[in-house]
Each structure stands twice: as C-alpha cells, then as structure tokens.
C-alpha cells in the first residue's frame, strides 16, 4: 500500500506543478469532507477549480482519466458543495482532471472542464 501512496503523492505533486504552470493558485490539497476528498482546489482567474488527479505507473491499458466515472463525479460534486458552503464561495466553479502516466514515457494530460455536475448536484 505504501507504494500506491507514494505514486499518488508523486502524481499530486506533478499535478500541482502542472496547474501552477497554467496559472492556478493552489488553495487546498487533499481537502476532506466526511468520506469524500478533493485532491486539489485552486483558483484560476475568477473561478474556483476542483481537480481530480489520476496517476498510474507503468503503461496503463487505458488513460487514467477514464477512471473518473459517474460515481466518482458524484462524490466530487458532493465534496465541492460542502466546500462551497463551508467557505461561502461566490465564484463560479469547475471540475478539472489531471491524468498522469508515470511511464516510461511520462505523460501528463490536463483536462480543464473535464465534466459538469449533474443538475441534481448543483449548489442551491
């Protein structure tokens, strides 16, 4: 399990570097609400960005971002709604994904606006 945690930490560190290179200011890492976690919360211009990081070692059969399915999206939206309420966020929000294949070769794919929350997951 420690190896998987090391891979996850490396992936998140690389994702932070990627987001900062795209002009983001990192606000939080590994923000938790109950059982949900948001890997990275950042500010990009006038938007708050909730970023899921998917990292794989070796050469995965499929791109890591494809594992951000419907259930994971629901959990992210629920956690984001809690963050929005707790910190009284008024800015627009979006959901991004950073997909990392450690390789070799190493490949980092940044996907802004990777998904939109379902209507039932919108903030009220």
PALO-704051 format. One record per residue (C-alpha): residue number from 1; residue in three letters; x, y, z. Coordinates in Angstrom, 1 decimal. Example, Ala and Ser with C-alpha at 12.3 -4.5 7.8 and 13.67 -1.06 7.14 Angstrom:
<nodes>
<node num="1" residu="ALA" east="12.3" north="-4.5" up="7.8"/>
<node num="2" residu="SER" east="13.7" north="-1.1" up="7.1"/>
</nodes>
This chain:
<nodes>
<node num="1" residu="UNK" east="0.0" north="0.0" up="0.0"/>
<node num="2" residu="UNK" east="2.9" north="2.4" up="0.7"/>
<node num="3" residu="UNK" east="4.0" north="2.2" up="-2.9"/>
<node num="4" residu="UNK" east="0.5" north="3.2" up="-4.1"/>
<node num="5" residu="UNK" east="0.5" north="6.1" up="-1.7"/>
<node num="6" residu="UNK" east="3.9" north="7.1" up="-3.0"/>
<node num="7" residu="UNK" east="2.6" north="7.0" up="-6.5"/>
<node num="8" residu="UNK" east="-0.4" north="9.1" up="-5.5"/>
<node num="9" residu="UNK" east="1.8" north="11.7" up="-3.8"/>
<node num="10" residu="UNK" east="4.1" north="12.0" up="-6.8"/>
<node num="11" residu="UNK" east="1.1" north="12.3" up="-9.1"/>
<node num="12" residu="UNK" east="-0.4" north="15.1" up="-6.9"/>
<node num="13" residu="UNK" east="2.9" north="16.9" up="-6.8"/>
<node num="14" residu="UNK" east="3.2" north="16.7" up="-10.6"/>
<node num="15" residu="UNK" east="-0.4" north="17.9" up="-10.9"/>
<node num="16" residu="UNK" east="0.2" north="20.9" up="-8.7"/>
<node num="17" residu="UNK" east="3.2" north="21.8" up="-10.9"/>
<node num="18" residu="UNK" east="1.0" north="21.4" up="-14.0"/>
<node num="19" residu="UNK" east="-1.8" north="23.6" up="-12.6"/>
<node num="20" residu="UNK" east="0.6" north="26.3" up="-11.4"/>
<node num="21" residu="UNK" east="2.2" north="26.3" up="-14.9"/>
<node num="22" residu="UNK" east="-1.3" north="27.0" up="-16.2"/>
<node num="23" residu="UNK" east="-1.6" north="30.0" up="-13.8"/>
<node num="24" residu="UNK" east="-3.6" north="28.4" up="-11.0"/>
<node num="25" residu="UNK" east="-3.1" north="29.4" up="-7.4"/>
<node num="26" residu="UNK" east="-3.3" north="26.3" up="-5.1"/>
<node num="27" residu="UNK" east="-5.8" north="26.8" up="-2.2"/>
<node num="28" residu="UNK" east="-6.0" north="23.3" up="-0.7"/>
<node num="29" residu="UNK" east="-4.6" north="19.9" up="-1.2"/>
<node num="30" residu="UNK" east="-6.4" north="16.7" up="-0.1"/>
<node num="31" residu="UNK" east="-9.4" north="18.6" up="1.3"/>
<node num="32" residu="UNK" east="-11.7" north="16.2" up="3.1"/>
<node num="33" residu="UNK" east="-15.4" north="16.3" up="3.9"/>
<node num="34" residu="UNK" east="-16.6" north="13.1" up="5.7"/>
<node num="35" residu="UNK" east="-15.6" north="10.3" up="3.4"/>
<node num="36" residu="UNK" east="-15.0" north="12.4" up="0.3"/>
<node num="37" residu="UNK" east="-11.8" north="14.0" up="-0.8"/>
<node num="38" residu="UNK" east="-10.9" north="16.6" up="-3.3"/>
<node num="39" residu="UNK" east="-7.3" north="16.2" up="-4.5"/>
<node num="40" residu="UNK" east="-6.6" north="19.9" up="-5.4"/>
<node num="41" residu="UNK" east="-8.6" north="23.0" up="-5.0"/>
<node num="42" residu="UNK" east="-7.2" north="26.0" up="-6.8"/>
<node num="43" residu="UNK" east="-8.2" north="29.4" up="-8.2"/>
<node num="44" residu="UNK" east="-7.8" north="30.1" up="-11.9"/>
<node num="45" residu="UNK" east="-8.7" north="33.7" up="-12.7"/>
<node num="46" residu="UNK" east="-12.2" north="34.2" up="-11.3"/>
<node num="47" residu="UNK" east="-13.1" north="30.5" up="-10.9"/>
<node num="48" residu="UNK" east="-12.6" north="28.0" up="-8.2"/>
<node num="49" residu="UNK" east="-11.3" north="24.7" up="-9.6"/>
<node num="50" residu="UNK" east="-11.8" north="21.3" up="-8.1"/>
<node num="51" residu="UNK" east="-9.2" north="18.9" up="-9.6"/>
<node num="52" residu="UNK" east="-9.2" north="15.2" up="-9.5"/>
<node num="53" residu="UNK" east="-5.8" north="13.6" up="-10.1"/>
<node num="54" residu="UNK" east="-5.4" north="10.2" up="-11.6"/>
<node num="55" residu="UNK" east="-2.0" north="8.7" up="-11.7"/>
<node num="56" residu="UNK" east="-0.8" north="5.3" up="-13.0"/>
<node num="57" residu="UNK" east="2.6" north="3.7" up="-13.1"/>
<node num="58" residu="UNK" east="3.9" north="1.7" up="-16.0"/>
<node num="59" residu="UNK" east="1.9" north="1.7" up="-19.2"/>
<node num="60" residu="UNK" east="-1.8" north="1.5" up="-18.3"/>
<node num="61" residu="UNK" east="-4.2" north="-0.1" up="-20.7"/>
<node num="62" residu="UNK" east="-6.4" north="3.0" up="-20.7"/>
<node num="63" residu="UNK" east="-5.8" north="6.6" up="-19.9"/>
<node num="64" residu="UNK" east="-6.0" north="7.3" up="-16.1"/>
<node num="65" residu="UNK" east="-8.7" north="10.0" up="-16.5"/>
<node num="66" residu="UNK" east="-11.1" north="7.4" up="-17.8"/>
<node num="67" residu="UNK" east="-11.5" north="6.1" up="-14.3"/>
<node num="68" residu="UNK" east="-13.3" north="9.3" up="-13.2"/>
<node num="69" residu="UNK" east="-16.7" north="7.7" up="-13.7"/>
<node num="70" residu="UNK" east="-20.2" north="8.7" up="-12.6"/>
<node num="71" residu="UNK" east="-19.8" north="7.6" up="-9.0"/>
<node num="72" residu="UNK" east="-16.5" north="9.4" up="-8.6"/>
<node num="73" residu="UNK" east="-18.0" north="12.5" up="-10.1"/>
<node num="74" residu="UNK" east="-21.0" north="12.4" up="-7.7"/>
<node num="75" residu="UNK" east="-18.6" north="12.2" up="-4.8"/>
<node num="76" residu="UNK" east="-16.5" north="15.1" up="-6.1"/>
<node num="77" residu="UNK" east="-19.6" north="17.2" up="-6.6"/>
<node num="78" residu="UNK" east="-20.8" north="16.4" up="-3.1"/>
<node num="79" residu="UNK" east="-17.5" north="17.4" up="-1.6"/>
<node num="80" residu="UNK" east="-17.3" north="20.5" up="-3.7"/>
<node num="81" residu="UNK" east="-20.8" north="21.6" up="-2.5"/>
<node num="82" residu="UNK" east="-19.6" north="21.1" up="1.1"/>
<node num="83" residu="UNK" east="-16.5" north="23.3" up="0.4"/>
<node num="84" residu="UNK" east="-18.7" north="25.9" up="-1.3"/>
<node num="85" residu="UNK" east="-21.0" north="26.1" up="1.7"/>
<node num="86" residu="UNK" east="-18.2" north="26.0" up="4.4"/>
<node num="87" residu="UNK" east="-16.2" north="28.8" up="2.8"/>
<node num="88" residu="UNK" east="-19.1" north="30.8" up="1.3"/>
<node num="89" residu="UNK" east="-17.7" north="30.6" up="-2.2"/>
<node num="90" residu="UNK" east="-19.4" north="33.0" up="-4.6"/>
<node num="91" residu="UNK" east="-17.1" north="32.5" up="-7.6"/>
<node num="92" residu="UNK" east="-18.0" north="30.2" up="-10.5"/>
<node num="93" residu="UNK" east="-16.7" north="26.7" up="-10.1"/>
<node num="94" residu="UNK" east="-15.5" north="24.0" up="-12.4"/>
<node num="95" residu="UNK" east="-14.1" north="20.5" up="-12.4"/>
<node num="96" residu="UNK" east="-10.8" north="19.6" up="-14.0"/>
<node num="97" residu="UNK" east="-8.8" north="16.4" up="-14.2"/>
<node num="98" residu="UNK" east="-5.1" north="15.8" up="-14.4"/>
<node num="99" residu="UNK" east="-4.2" north="12.4" up="-15.8"/>
<node num="100" residu="UNK" east="-0.7" north="11.2" up="-15.3"/>
<node num="101" residu="UNK" east="1.1" north="8.1" up="-16.7"/>
<node num="102" residu="UNK" east="4.4" north="7.7" up="-15.0"/>
<node num="103" residu="UNK" east="5.6" north="5.6" up="-17.9"/>
<node num="104" residu="UNK" east="8.1" north="5.5" up="-19.3"/>
<node num="105" residu="UNK" east="7.5" north="7.7" up="-21.0"/>
<node num="106" residu="UNK" east="5.9" north="10.1" up="-18.6"/>
<node num="107" residu="UNK" east="2.7" north="11.7" up="-19.8"/>
<node num="108" residu="UNK" east="0.7" north="14.4" up="-18.1"/>
<node num="109" residu="UNK" east="-2.7" north="15.4" up="-19.6"/>
<node num="110" residu="UNK" east="-4.5" north="18.4" up="-18.2"/>
<node num="111" residu="UNK" east="-8.3" north="18.4" up="-18.9"/>
<node num="112" residu="UNK" east="-10.0" north="21.7" up="-17.9"/>
<node num="113" residu="UNK" east="-13.8" north="21.4" up="-17.6"/>
<node num="114" residu="UNK" east="-13.5" north="17.7" up="-17.7"/>
<node num="115" residu="UNK" east="-17.1" north="17.3" up="-16.6"/>
<node num="116" residu="UNK" east="-20.1" north="19.3" up="-15.4"/>
<node num="117" residu="UNK" east="-22.0" north="18.4" up="-12.3"/>
<node num="118" residu="UNK" east="-25.4" north="16.8" up="-12.9"/>
<node num="119" residu="UNK" east="-28.4" north="19.1" up="-12.3"/>
<node num="120" residu="UNK" east="-29.2" north="17.3" up="-9.0"/>
<node num="121" residu="UNK" east="-25.6" north="18.0" up="-7.8"/>
<node num="122" residu="UNK" east="-25.8" north="21.8" up="-8.4"/>
<node num="123" residu="UNK" east="-25.5" north="24.1" up="-5.5"/>
<node num="124" residu="UNK" east="-28.6" north="25.7" up="-4.1"/>
</nodes>
